[in-house]
């Protein structure tokens, strides 16, 4: 699997792995997952990914869930804090007589949905939901075998090409429904779990709250402008567009940038420079393709700018730094 294929059009750079707490947009994350699907790796990829996510892999949230009182509490914590880790899938808990059902849905950005065909979107939605679905089944079993859901409902017929649910789910499957649902018996869903520790839950949840507040804090002006410039690979919104996204006037944005010792043009050039370095060092794209992605209509203009940034040609830099 080539890194550039997975990161294509997402605005991610290969260096993102060096910054695990780097803030990314839902649009970037959606494009990243869509790129993975386009590689056509496996129809069961979503299930496989979810099955290998342990509670401990979810940082503070996972440890809070390990200490939760009931499975209902585990899921409630997930609803509350999981959007920090996976904002593209949501689930609601609905009580139906003696059963609790988890209803799954996706939250794919409109900017992405409008640019894709319906089949591609349907495949993406299935993939995203199956990650969380498989994770829920697997984690319930890890806590207690008795907590496995009793019924899985899926929105396609039994004759369709299906993922291998039998590898991770032993309960009944009902086909042809309008959505994905997991059903748990009420008494099992609300029984006290063996590792319940309310004091531990309270301590860890305070940490989760601080993490969520930190992610929701307004970025400073320079960070926010850079964020919008890097949100989509090869797309550099103008100052007026960024100001509109920030809900301020272009004049106010120019003033804020000036007060921070910078300008839109400086940040734009920095963004293009960093993108060029990343693509030259970590992709097989041609100089012409990189030039276009960096916003240049002529390759010679890109080469001239790159020499000004780096004191060498794009070809020389690639030869010296190609991974």
C-alpha angles and dihedrals in degrees: 000000000000116000093222091055091055094045097041114134091352097104088234119131123210089246090068089091087069090061108050093175095050110135114240133182127247088242092057092047092049092051090048093055092043090054090054091053092050088061086066094219102158137334087229096051094113092052092046093052094048092046091058097049108100125198089248089056089068094069115219093354092058093049091050089052091050088058096042123126101232140001087258087058091048091054093043090055089050092051090050101047109014092087086073088066104025115017095168099075129054132182133196126204113224126183115223113180104294095349135083115210128198111212115200129207138161131236104206114173115256091230088064099038093055092055098052136071120248095251092054092048092048091052091048093049091050091049094050095045093047090056091058094036093054091044091054093049093046095046094047089055091048091056092046135339088226091063095067110124116255100216136031118194119197131187100234138069126266091244094062122096103273138194115250099266091164089072092067108013128060100175131091121294122210115198133202098039126141096246146004114279137169119203124206126184109250096233093053094043091056101040117117113261122232096241096047112149114162094187090055092047091052093049095048094042089057087057090049090052091052091048091051092047090050092052091047095049115113112261115233116260096263092049093047095050091048089048092057092044091054098039095097126029111246094005118107112180117213124249091260092053092049091047089054091052089050090047094236134109120267088242092055091048092051089050093050092049091048090051088052091053096252144084139216091256092052092050092045092052091047091051092050091046094052092046091051092051092050096047094045093050101037110030142059093225116132121250088251092053091047090048090056093047089051090057101258122134092197125047091214090059089052092050091049092050092045091053088052091050100041107018091236139070122270089246093054092047092050092050091051099042108028109134 
